[in-house]
Amino acid sequence: MNGVMDLFQMAAGFDDPAIGSQQTFRAILKAMAHPGQVVQIPNNLSFPEALNSTSAATCLTLLDYETPLWTDLDWDNAAIGWLQFHCGCSIVTEPCMASYALITNPSSMPALDEFRIGDDEHPEAGSTLIIQIDVFAADSGRIGLGSGIQDRLRPAVSGIPNDFWQQRHAQTGLLPRGVDLFFTCQDQLIALPRTSRLE
């Protein structure tokens, strides 16, 4: 009976799964094409408290039974069951096992080199990190440069480790290997693909 009640109480996901995933996928593509720019993600879904709307929409759109996920959430968190139910993804115990990572407490996140970076023949096998941020601060922080960045963009994110950008800079020497980064804040997304550079 408890399992049945849990299903009834579980957040429903997209109001319309087909439309919601299509809108979110287009927004993700826009963010990847314009690294460092803030992109709005449609907020037409119900999701667990541990997530923000953009993280939830991104997971619903990109995760499936073939995409192992690592997360810093406790195993008994309601969001774990929600992700498994709606996405069908498996939850793995080590960052190096994950195609995707959902990080809700970035201040204590693992180092970037603990995640998959792919190889020269299969760089797409690198992990994609979905990092929840409390605040995006406009016109301050790191300067984004590289493919898809026409202007000097200055996305700033809060709560990440002090050496995070040094870790990210170190991976530029590994191209085309590396990790893709999605920073999410409420209904907003900033993408930094592995091909983008930071000055």
Secondary structure, DSSP 8 states (H G I E B T S, - for coil): -HHHHHHHHS--EESSHHHHHHHHHHHHHHHHHSTT--EE----EE--TTS-HHHHHHHHHH--TT--EEESS-TTSHHHHHHHHHH---B-SSGGG-SEEEES-GGG---GGGS----SS-GGGS-EEEEE-S-EETT-S--EEETT--S-B--EESS--TTHHHHHHHHGGGTT-S-EEEEEETTEEEEE-TTEEE-
